[in-house]
Amino acid sequence: MDGNGRWANRRGLERTEGHSAGEENLARVVRAAVARDIGWLTVFGFSTENWIRPRAEVRHILGLHEKLFGRVAELNENNVRIRWIGRPFDAPEARTPRYVQRAIRRAIADTAENTGMVLTVAFDYGGRAELMDAVRAARADDGQVTPEGIQRHLYDPDLPPVDVLVRTSGERRVSNFMLWQSAGAAIHFADAPWPDYSPADLDAAIALVR
């Protein structure tokens, strides 16, 4: 979900305003995805590299994620089940604040009975970190590293392979996101920054595989 800061800069706004607009647009895209009968939607909320951003911006993004995970009534209304992937909270490198941890756990528990789309939020997540953790765990379990062992030890091994990887804001590159799961995925490069990403953009991405 790239381009929040640039969206704000073009309008003469603070970068934090772009992140707020992006959080609101995520709610709209979730509703659009539900209406299109998408089974799994995974979004890159906050990466392992984002902690180096200015402190005030990081605090704002953390607050937005607490709000996002707190939108349980809306998620339940749309029959959406929420999940999370990222560095385990008890890992030495993990940096997710406790109040965000609590919001994540509550959202997972309070939407666990829903049977519709699975919305997975990647927070304090990095594809390389996930693969390194999976390799270490596979070696510790089996004494060797195999594709099956890596898959078994991913942050959420139940996530299906990615059909379409979407990159917004005109960027023509992939990021450190679901590197293992995205092998063979179609890639949709959308020109719109994330706050402007629309249902029409979503339809263009879906059209690559439907």
RAJOPE-V236560 format. One record per pair of residues at least 4 apart in sequence whose C-alpha atoms are under 6 Angstrom apart, sorted by sequence separation. I is the first residue (numbers start at 1). J is the second residue. If there is no record, write none. Layout:
I;J
I;J
//
This chain:
3;7
9;13
29;33
34;38
72;76
76;80
106;110
108;112
134;138
138;142
139;143
178;182
192;196
8;13
33;38
75;80
89;94
139;144
152;157
192;197
139;145
151;157
8;15
87;94
138;145
5;15
8;18
138;149
5;18
4;18
4;19
135;150
134;150
188;205
134;153
162;181
134;154
161;181
162;182
170;190
164;185
166;187
170;191
163;185
164;186
165;187
166;188
167;189
168;190
169;191
162;185
164;187
168;191
169;192
168;192
169;193
83;108
168;193
82;108
168;194
81;111
81;112
81;114
66;100
69;103
80;114
69;104
79;114
80;116
82;118
84;120
86;122
66;103
79;116
80;117
81;118
82;119
83;120
84;121
85;122
86;123
69;107
80;118
82;120
84;122
86;124
87;125
86;125
127;176
126;176
127;177
127;178
127;179
85;155
48;124
40;117
42;119
45;122
46;123
47;124
48;125
39;117
40;118
41;119
42;120
43;121
44;122
45;123
46;124
47;125
48;126
42;121
47;126
2;168
3;169
2;169
25;195
22;194
22;195
21;195
3;193
3;194
2;194
1;194
//
